[in-house]
Amino acid sequence: MICEVIVDISSSEIDRVFDYKAPTDVLPGTRVLVPFGGKTTEGFVIGLKEQSDVPEDKLKEIEAVPDPFVAISPDRLELMRFMCRKYHLRKIDALRLFIPSKMRGGGVRDIMLPFCSLTDDAEKIIEKLSSRAKQQIECVRYLKEKGDFSAELNKLFGSAAVSALKEKGYVKTEDVHVKRKPEAAAFEAKKVVLTAAQQAAVDRILASDKTEVLHGVTGSGKTEVYMAVIEEVVKKGKTAIVLVPEISLTPQIFGLFRSRFSDAVAILHSGLSDGERYDEWKRILEGEAKIVIGARSAIFAPVENIGVVIIDEEHDGSYVSESNPRYDAKVIAEFRAKQWGAPLVLGSATPSVETYYAAKTGRYGLVELKNRINQKAMPEIEIVDMSREIRLGNRDILSKPLKTAMEDALFRGEQVILFLNRRGYFSYFMCRDCGYIAKCESCDVSLTYHKTEKRLKCHCCGKTYRMMSCCPSCGSERIRQGHIGTEQVAEEVAKRFPNAKVLRMDNDTTRTKNSHKNILEAFKSGEANVLVGTQMIAKGHDFSNVTVVGILEADYSLYLSDYRSNERTFQLVTQVAGRAGRGEKGGKVYLQTYTPRHYVFRYASAYDYEGFFGKELNSRETAKFPPFAVIVRVLVAAAEDAEAKKTARGIYDDLTKFRKEKSDAFIYFQGMKSPIERAQDLFRYQILMRIGADRFDGVIDEIYEAADRYKNKKNTVFVEINPQNLN
């Protein structure tokens, strides 16, 4: 039998199948070791055939099969082929997504530990032991009840006693596979009686075999709907995948699901250790775990017989990968669900415009939860005009109404959340005399000051720089510091409310293992009464004692150079507001803005998603933006500016010729420098296109092929479909 093997090498030049002789029966999806380029290299068998075009005497043989299991199932091999067609990926780039990265190259293995048990009846063994061997006797009595690992027995009874029992043949040891398990937030298991609306949603989803949009206001009980659907799916012997957008959400939802489904739940996300990720992956592969919860990459989990796929907060941009390989987890989820005839559930209080349009036009189903659980009122949103605050003499970070509300809430023993979608202490360093702005040496990005670290930091590449006391260009000490960040907000709140315990949750405070979980648990338990954070705190969290929410600089995302800026602002405001008043005490939201009459805030304060959607859709149709068109960006990057420019020019010229043939497809076509002209020491150019939604399928392959023609070792070229970030 001939095996078709994809070799796991980093060279971008190679994307082909190599034939190898199989020494034994090898199934497609098996990881193998093969001779390649004069050394042994890992690869994956993706197919079998009887004959090869390679002459028999030149056909090499597979050297070894490192795993006792098939790593990639047939359905995921089919998914690989779909991804390669859809995104013009190399096969190996897709395959690498399907297994833990450290599994490649033997970077992580099963933990095998010696497990001890008795070789005979405990009482018979005790009779043979000397009465003076008290530790040995106690160990035997302990092992009578249950076996245990050698290390634990050594701690309890001493290594000498345990070794003596082994030498006498009374205790035997056997190496046992011990699985590393991630921590989960603690939740009390309880059976919830669904509301009529929730039950109707569950019934609709279980009866479906297509994509269903679950549009439910914040606090309407979408998670309970998810769990009820999954409970029925698992009863039928099927599996489920649940995706969440933020790692911060995974410990909470993991703990909630574990309280209901115990060890049938596995978790996959980048915050796990390599060993934990590998063991969770193995549990899923072996069928021990039927429910997978995780961030974007969990969509590739080795589950079969899928009964439902759920994407919570489906509007979140994190479901789109912005690094190689580039893919949209929602597209992958839809493909996997269709493979098994299962429904895909897209849940959100603020669905993306494209998703809701698909539901309204009948492409997707629509299920709605219009009210909070127990008919709790949505928190009032008060729009605070910060221009008026300044006119009244208040130049503080916090408006007077918000400060008063915080004082009252803290006095009553309640909690406060303050949201600002910008981390650090201040966002830029500028000289008032010469206009110098401190920028990263490797990126065309201004540096953000982080007071805790006393460093200026690039949020693009992560480089840090010494803080400056004067302008390095002209020597002036007249320095202007830019927009505030969460670090400064937390500091100011601590000064203004000295009796308050303040926690901060952003990328800077959540880098260590379990930091997300620890911060959230501390706040939920009441160890702190003010939580300051970025969008990490905006979604999914349920804090019953939060009665005041402050949204600072709500305008920040409103004027970004992105057609989604209005949509993202509406989503953020609505999601953050939803953290208030989820308990019995009710709540209020203070939205601080310099543009209080903007329609986004008007609709958001009324929780009028339909009104916002209608206005936004009209604007998009007039301007020909998604869902009425598809935005395509070809992004070119290279270490040399001339190389990047040359590559972009070549692609641009080829596409210009093609555009003339398909002039009815292109709404917009322009080549230019990227808004961030240099990132991580790479010069960047881009070609931006808008293509009619009904013409997209007829032109996208040519765009990919034009990009592929100019790829070489000196550059990188990416094609992005409706990119989340145009910088």
N, C-alpha and C positions, 0 to 999 in steps of 0.2 A: 504493500500500500504506500502511496506517495502522499506526504503531508505538505499542504500549502502553508508556508510560514511567513508571518510578518516579523522581521527582525527589529528588536528594540535598540535602535541606535539614534543618536541625536542629530545626525546629518539631515538637513532639510532637502538635500538633493535626492534622497532615496525614498520612494514610495511605491514599492513593488513587492510582489509575492515571490518568494523563493521556494523551490522544491527540495524536499529532503526525504530520504528513505526512513521509514519508521521501523525501529528494531522490534517493537511490540505493538499491540493494538493501542492507538492513540486517538482520542476523540477530539473533534473540533472544540476550541475554547481552552485547550490544555496549554499551560505554560511549559516551555521546553528550553533546553540548553543546546545550542547548535554551533558548529564551527563556522566562523565568518570572519573574513579578512585576517586570517592567521591567528585568531584567538577564539575563545569560547564566549558566546554572546547569548543573552536571553531572547526569547521570541515567543510568539503565540501561534498555535495552529488555528487557522480559520477555515480550512476545508480539506477534504480528502479526494483523491482520484486514483484511478488504476494505473495511468501512464503519465510520463513526463516528457516534455520536449527536450530536456537535458539528456545527453547521452549517458547510458548506464554507468560507464567507467568514470564519469565526472560527477555523478550524483553523490553528494555527501549524506551521511547518516546522522540522525538526531543522537546526541551524546547522552542526554539524560532527561528525565522528567522529574523536576524537583518537588512537585506537590502530589499528594495522594488523592487529589480532587481535581475536578474540572473547574478552572477559575472563572470562565466566561461562558454562560449558558447560550444556547442557540438563539433565544429571543434577543439577547444583548449583542450577539454577532450581527443579527439583522439590524439592530439599532445602530451599530457601528457603520454599516453600509449606508443607512439613511443619513447619518450625520455627515459622512464623507460627501454624499451627493448634495445635501442641503447647504453645507458650509464650506465645501471644497477643502476638507481637512485631510491630512495624511492619516492613513489607517492607524498607525501607531499612536498618533496624538489622541484619537478617539479611544483606543484600547486602554491607554494609560489611565483614563478616567474611571475605568471599571474595577480597578484593584487598588488597595492601599499603596501609596507611593513607596513606602519603606519595605514593602514586600518584594519589590523589584531589587535584585542584587543581594537578597538575603539580609536586608537591613533590620528586619524584625522577625522573630520566630515565636513559636509556641513556648510558654513557660511550663516546664515539667518539674514537679517537686515530689520528693519521696513521701508517700502516704503510708502510715503504719496501722496495722491491725493485728489481732491475736491469731496464733496458729492453732489454738486449742481452747477448750472451755476454760473460762477465767478461774473458776474454783479449783479445777485440777492443777492449773499453773501455780496458783497461790499455795496449794498444799506442798508443792515441790520447792518453793522458795523458803529461804531462811527467815525466821520471824524478825531478825535484825535488819533485813533488807526492806525497810519500811517504804522508801521511795519507790522501789520496784513494785511492791504490792499495791501502793496507791496508783501507780501508773497502769497496772493490769486492771484494777477496778474501774479506772477511767475509760480504758479501752473497751471494757465490757459493754459500756453504754454506747460508745461511738468511736470510730477510728479518727485519727487526726494526723496532721503533718509532723514530720520529725522536728522541725524547728519549734513548733508550738509545744511539743512534749518536752523538749530540752528546757524550755523556759519554765514549764510547770514542775518538772520532776528532776531536772538536772541531766546533763548529757551522759554522765557516768552510769546512771540507773538505766537510761534508755539503751545505751550501748550494751550493757550487760544483758538485758533482756533479748536483744538481737543476737548476741553471741551464743546465748543458751538455746536459741531457736524458738523462743516463746513469742517473739514479735517478728513479723515479716514486713518488708517494705515493697512498695510498688510505685513507680513513677506515674504521676497523675497530671493531666493537663489542667492547669489553673488559669482561668480567664480573668483578665483585668477588666473591672467594671467601672464605668464612669459614675460620678456622684450625681444624684438627682435631688431636686428640691423636695422637701417633705410636704406631703399632702395627705389629709385624712380621707380614706376611701369612703365615698358616700354615693348612694343611688339617688339620682336626681329625677324627679317627675317632670317630663317635658311639657311645655305649654302646647296648646293646640297648634300654634304657628310653627313651633319647632318640630312637632311630630309630622305635620304636613310636609315640611322641608325634608325630613328624613325619608318619608315614604316616596316623595318625588325623586330623590337622589337614588334610592335603592332600585327604583323601577326604570332608571335611565341607563343608557349605554353611550351617552355622548357628554359633551362639556356642559356643565351647569354652573351658572353664576349665582353664588349665594350672596345676595346684597342685604346685609343686616347692619343696622345702626350699632355704634359702639355700646357694648353692654347688653346686646340682644340675645346672647347665648349661642354664638356660632360654634364655639368649642364643644359645647354639649351636643350640638347637632353632629359635629365630626365624630365624637366618641360613640354616639348612638349608631351612626352608620357603620363605623368600624366594628362595633360589637356584633352586628348582624353579619357583616362580611366574614369575620373570623369564625363565627358559628358554622358557616358554610365551608370552612376549610380553606379560605382564601387569605390573601395578604393585603396589606395597605401601606402606602407611603404618604407621609405628611411632611410638607415643606414649610418652613418658617423663614422669614427674611433676615432676622438678626440672631447672631449667636446668643445674645442676651436673652432671647425668648426661649431657647432650647432647654435650659435647666428647668424653667417653670413648666413648660408644656410637657417635657419629659417626665417630671415628677408627677404631674396631674395624670398622665396616661399610665404611669407605673402603678399609681394608687388604684387604678381600675383594672389594668391588664397584667400586672406583675411582670415576670421575666419574659413575657411575650413581646416586650417593647425593647427595641435597640435604638441607639442614637448615633448619628454620624455628623461630625462637623470639625472644623479646623482647630477648635480649642482642645480637642482630645490629645493625649499623648500618642505617640506612634503605636505603642503597645495596645492601648485602649482601642484605638481605631481599628487595628488589625483584629483584635479579639471580637469586637462588635461585628465586624464584617464577616468573620468566621461563623458567629452565631446565626447571622442572617442566612449565609450560604448553606449551613447545615439544617436550616429549617427550625432552629430553636426559637428564633424571634420571628414573629409574624407581622409585626408592626414596626416600621422604620420612621423615625423622626429626625429631621436634620435640616441644615441649610441647603443651598443650591445643589451641591455635589451629591446629596443623598438621593437624588433622582436616579443615579446610576447604581443603586444598591442591588445586590444579587438576589432579589426576590423574584419568584415565579408565581403563576396563578394569581395575578393581581386582581383584587376585587374592587378597589377604589384608590384613586390618587387625589390628594387634597393639597392645594396650595393656599395657605393662609396669607392674608395681606397681599393679594396677588398683584396689586398696583405697584409694589415696591420694585425699584430699579435694580436691586441686588440680585434678582433672578437672572439677569443678563450678565454673562461673563465678559469682562473687558480685558482679559489677558488671554494669551494663547493656551488652549484652543478656545475660540470665541463661539458661544452658543447661547441660546435662550432656553432656560430650564422649563418654561411653560410650553414651548414647542416640543421639547423632549418628553415632557409629561404627557402631552396629548398623544404622542406617538406610542408611548408605552401603554397608556390606557386603552388605545384602540387595538393594540396587539392582543389584549386579553378580553376585549369586549366590556371593559369596565368604564364607569363614569369618571370624568375628571371634574373636581369641584374647585372653582375659583372663588374664594371667599374674601370679602372686603366690605368695610363700611363706605369706602370711597373707591369703587372700581376704576381702573384706568378708562379713559375715554374710548380707546379702541375696544376694550373688553365689553364695556356696557353697550357700545354700538352694535357689536356682534350679537349681544343678547337681545337688543331691541329689534334687530332686523331678522331674528329667527335662526341665525347660524348657531348660536348657543341657546340653551334653555335659561330661564330666569326664575330664581326662587328668592322670595323676599321675607325679611324679618323686620317689620317696620317699627317695633316698639322694644324698649328695654324690658328685661325680666321683671316680673311683678309690677309692670306698668310704671316703673320709676321714671321721673321726668328727666329729660336731658338737661345738663347744667346750663344755666344762663351764660351767654357770652356778652360781656360788656366791652365795647370797642373804645379804647382810650386814645384820644388824639394827643400824641406826644409833642406836636407843634404847640398846642395850647398849653401843655405842661411847661414848656420852655418859656412861653410868654408870661406865665404865672410865676416864673422864677425857679422852677424845679428842673435842674439839669442832671438829676440822679439817673442811675440805671433803672430804678423802679419808680413808676408813677405813684402819685399820692393815693389813688384808689387801691392800687395793688398793695402798697405798704400798709395801709389801714386794714385791709382784708387779711394780710399775713399776720399782723399783730393780734387781731381778734381770733384767728384760727389757732395760732400758737398758744394763746392764753387759754383757749378751750381744750388744749391737748390734742388738737387735730394736726394734720400734715399738709405740706405744701409742695407742689412741683413747679419748678421754673425751667422753662424750655428756651434754649438758644442754640440754633443750629450752626455753631461755630466754636471750635475748641481753642485752647491756648489762652494767653492772657490778653494780648492785643494782636491784631492781624497784620500790621506792617510797621516799619520803621522808616520815617521820612524826614529829611532835613528841610527845615522851613526856609533856609537861605538859598541853597543851590538846587533844591528839588531832588537830591539823591534819595533813592529808595533801595534799601538793602534787599538784594536778591540772591538766590542760590547760584553758586558757581556752575552747577551742572544742569540747572533748569531755569527756564524763563518764568520764575515764580517768586513772588515776594515772600520774605521770611516772616514767620510768626513767632512772637516771643512767648516762651514758657517760663513763668516765674519760678515754679518749683525746681526746675532744672537749671535756672539762670542761664538759659541758652536760647539763641534764635534757631528755629527749626524749619526745614523745608517739608511741607506736607505732601510733596510729590515724590521725592526720593528718600526722605528721612534723614539727610545730612544735617548736622548741627554746627552752629557757629557761636563764637564768643559774643556776648552782648556788648554793644558799643556805648561808650559814654559821650562820644562826640562823632560828628560826621567824618568818615574816612576820606571824603572827597575834598571838603573845604575846611574842616576842623571846627565848624560851628557846633555849639552846644544847644542850639535851638532845635530840638528834636520833637517832631510830632509823632505821636503813637496812634495807630489806627483803631479800627473797630474792636470793641471788647469781645472777649471769648468767655467760655464757661468757667475757666480758672479764675478770671477777675470777678465774675458774678458771684461765685462761691465765696471768694474772699470778702467782697463787699457785704454780702448777706450775713456772714459771720461777724463782721464789725457792727452792723446795724442791729442785729439780733444776737447779742452776746450769750444769751441763754439757749439759743437754738443749736442743735447738733446738725451740721450740714454735710451731706454726702454729694460727691460729684461723679457722674457717670458719662464718660466719653472714651475715645480711643486711647487717651493717655492713662486713664485709671483702670483700664480693663485688659491690659496686656498679659498679665500673669494668669496662670491656670486657676480656674474657678473664681476669678475676680468678678465676673458678671453675677454669678450666683450669690457670692458673698455680699455684694453691695445691695442686691435686691432683697435678700433675706434680712439684712440688717435694717433696711427701710421698712419692710413689711412687718417686722417684729416690733417696731417702734424705737429701735436704738437711735434712730435719727428722725427728725421731724421736717427737714427740708431736703429735697432731692433736686440738684441742678444737673441738667444733662442736654445732650444733643438728641438727634432723632432716635437714638437707642431707647429712649424712654417714651417715645411717642406712640408705640404700638403694642397692643396685646397684654400689657401689664394690668393687674387687677389689685388695686390698693383701696380697701374699703374705708380707710380713715382719711383719705385725701379729699379735702373740701375746697381747696383753692389751687387753681392752676394759673400761672402767669406765662404768657407767650411774649418773649422779648424780641424786639426788632423783627416783627412779623413781615416787614417789607423785604427782608434780606433776600429771600428766594424769589420775590415777585419780579425783580428786574434783571434776572440773569438772562444772558443771551441764548435762550433756549425756548423753543415753541411750547415746551411743557411747563414753563415757569408758573403760569396761572394755575394749571392743574396741580402741580406739586405743592404750591402754597395752600390751595384749598384742602388738599389731602392732609398736609401736616397740621394745619389749624384744627381740622375736624378730629384727626386722630389724637392730637395732644389734648384737646378739649374733652375727649372721651375718657381721660384718666380721672376726671373729677366726678364726684357725686355717685360713685358706684356702690357705696354703702347706704345705710339708712339715713345719714345726715344731709344728703343732698350736696350740692357744690356749685361753685361759680368760677368762671374763667375770665381773665383780664387779658385782652388782646391789645398790645401796645403797637401803634402804627403811626406813621406820618401821613398816610393816605387813607383816612378813615372811611371815605366814601367809595373806595374801590369796590367794584361789583363782587370780587372774590370774597372780601370780608363780609359784604352784605349777605351773600348766599350762605357763607360758612356760619355766620352768627345765627342764622335761622335754620341751620341744618338742612338746607334745601339743596340736596344733591341734584334732583331733577332739574331745578331751575338753573343751577350752574352748568350741568351737562348740556342743556339746550342751548345756552348762550355760547359755550365753548365750542360745541359742534358746529354752530352756524359760522363762527369765526374760522374754524378749520376748513370748512367746506369752501368758504370764500377765498381763503388764502392757499387752498390746495395743500394741506398738511394732513398727516395720518389722522383718521383712517381712510381719507380720500386719496392719499398718495403714500408712497413708500420713500423714506429718506435712505440713501445709500452713501456711505463715506468710504473712500479708499484712502487709507492713512499710510504714508511712507515715512520711514525713519532710518537714519544712517549716521554713523560717527562723523562723516565728512559732509559738510553742507552741499558741496558740489555733487556728491553721489546721490544724496536725497533729492536734490533738485532735478538731476538728470533722470532718475527713475520716475519721479512724478511727471516730468515732461513727457517721457515716452508713453506712459499709461494714458495721460491726457490726450496726446495726439491720436493714439489708437482709438480711444473712446470717442473722440471728436468725429473721426471717420464713420464709426458705427452709428453715432447719433444722427448723422445725415440720412442714414438708411432708415432709422427708426424715429424720425422727428416727432411723430405723434405720441411717442412714449415719454419723452423728456419734458418736464415742466421747468426744471432748473438745472443748470450745469455750469460749474465754476471750479477752476483750480486756484489754489492759494496756499500761503503759509498757514500752518495750524495756529490757532489762537495762542497756544503755548508753543512757541517756536522751537524750544529746546527742552527736552525732558530726559533726565538721567544720562546726560552727555550725548544725547542723540538729537540731531536736527530733524524737524518734522514738517512735512508738506501734506496737503490733503486735496482731494477732489470731491466736492459735494454735489450730489444729484438728488433731484426729486423726480420720482417716476410715478405716473398714474397707476393707481392700485390695480386697474384692469389690464395694464400692460406689463406689469412687473415680471411675471413668469417668462415672458418672451425676451427679456433683456438681461436678467441677472446672471445667467451662465456666461454670457459674453463679457460682462464686467469682471467676473471672477477670472476668466481665462486671460483677459488683458492684464490683470494684476499678476497672475501666475507667470506670464511671459517675462516679467522684469524682475522677478525674485532672484537674488543671488546671495553669496556669502557676505557681501558688504552691506546689505540692507535688510529690512523687514518690511513686508507689505501686508496690511490687513484690510479686508473688506468687512464693513459693519452695516448691518441692516437695522434701521431705526435706532441708532446708537443712543445710549442713555446719557452720554457725556460727549459734547462736541468740542471740548477743549483739546 
